Amino acid sequence: MSTDVAVVGAGPYGLSVAAHLKHRGLSVRTFGRPMDTWSHRMPAGMLLKSDGFASSLCAPVPGWTLGEYAARSGIAYGDRDPRVVLELFTEYGLAFQEHFVPDLDQRQVTGIVRADGGFALTLDDGTDLAARRLVVAAGITHFAHVPEPLRGGGDVVSHSSDHRTFERFAGQSVAVVGGGSSAVEVAASLLDAGADVHLLARRAIEFWPGPTPAHVPLWHRLLWPESGIGHSLMSKLCQDHPDLFRLLPTRIRLAILHRHLGPVSGWWVRDKVMENARVRTGLTDIGVRSADGRAVVTLRGERGSTDEVRVDHVIAATGFRPDVDRLEFLAPDLRADIRRAGRNPILSRNFESSVPGLHFVGVVAGGTFGPLLRFMVGSEFAAPRVASHIAPL
């Protein structure tokens, strides 16, 4: 079998790119389970951090924003309030897939090598496929990060992306390590399930303020403009000018990517977690070892004090680290030829890597285009750009 373009990944970015390419008449094969990260790797009932107006996939025709889908389906929706429920977003993504990418192939790509000026893909059932171009839209779960000090716990330690529901922890003691939105959401879900929760973090837990007032002073709007990735002047610049971000020196790009939009949680879970979980912050070191089927968590404070907490399980809500080398379906020699900024590929303005015909979209493109590519709204920039380059009208 052969195709013009193979898209690896069926989350918001992969589906958006595939929809635009198919709309331009190309032969496109898209691989992956649709909306897999959102359907299976995030806490059920979670509210999205992104506002409704910034939570749409990018369609090649009008009528397919999240708000328009909700209106057709008779579902309550607001651009800013009420918050978007995870299940609504997942349902919307699946409807988008069925409409624009009905031929999605849910087999997994297990290997990709260069061949005959393009690429040869191997699927999990042994089938081979040739593609002239390749778009990698790998989701964040490829990059789940568990720090080395937490790995000594073996089976009593898991990553937050390993869980969708938490009923199995009812009546158990669970330590959640992390200070960002993932950690706080997991802690809230564990509390709802009836667990005794310890929330352990290096820094103070920060929360977004409550809903934006209806009337905001002009000076506030100028200093803290609204954008799809956050309310600040830096966020607005990152969303509106990703091409300028790409031209910054690599050191500055990576510094902004690392520091901007740090761990901040939704205000809607603040009281539940801060009033009911055992929250400890200001920890300089957190380690785990297993003992008698339980986890022993060692804690070191900023002033050198030490302590231990014994729990039934530890959940590392320690985020994701995009890294080309963790995309093991790409052949080692193919990965070795990809020029990088840190662990991320360096991309052209058309999202093409240093390997001709190999494109990256989504979180791994952040090293080139900035924080915008860590958010769903970034698909509105990436999908049309990739499609117009591969299949210009």
Secondary structure as UniProt FT lines:
FT   STRAND          2..8
FT   HELIX           12..23
FT   TURN            24..25
FT   STRAND          28..31
FT   TURN            34..35
FT   HELIX           36..40
FT   TURN            44..45
FT   HELIX           52..54
FT   HELIX           66..73
FT   HELIX           86..100
FT   TURN            102..103
FT   STRAND          109..115
FT   TURN            116..117
FT   STRAND          118..123
FT   TURN            124..125
FT   STRAND          128..136
FT   HELIX           140..143
FT   HELIX           148..156
FT   STRAND          157..159
FT   HELIX           160..162
FT   HELIX           167..169
FT   TURN            170..171
FT   STRAND          173..177
FT   HELIX           181..193
FT   STRAND          196..200
FT   HELIX           218..223
FT   TURN            228..229
FT   HELIX           233..240
FT   HELIX           242..246
FT   HELIX           250..259
FT   HELIX           267..269
FT   HELIX           270..276
FT   STRAND          278..280
FT   STRAND          283..291
FT   TURN            292..293
FT   STRAND          294..301
FT   TURN            302..303
FT   STRAND          306..311
FT   STRAND          313..316
FT   HELIX           324..326
FT   TURN            328..329
FT   HELIX           332..336
FT   STRAND          340..341
FT   TURN            342..343
FT   STRAND          344..345
FT   TURN            349..350
FT   TURN            356..357
FT   STRAND          358..360
FT   HELIX           363..365
FT   HELIX           366..369
FT   HELIX           371..374
FT   HELIX           376..378
FT   HELIX           379..390
//
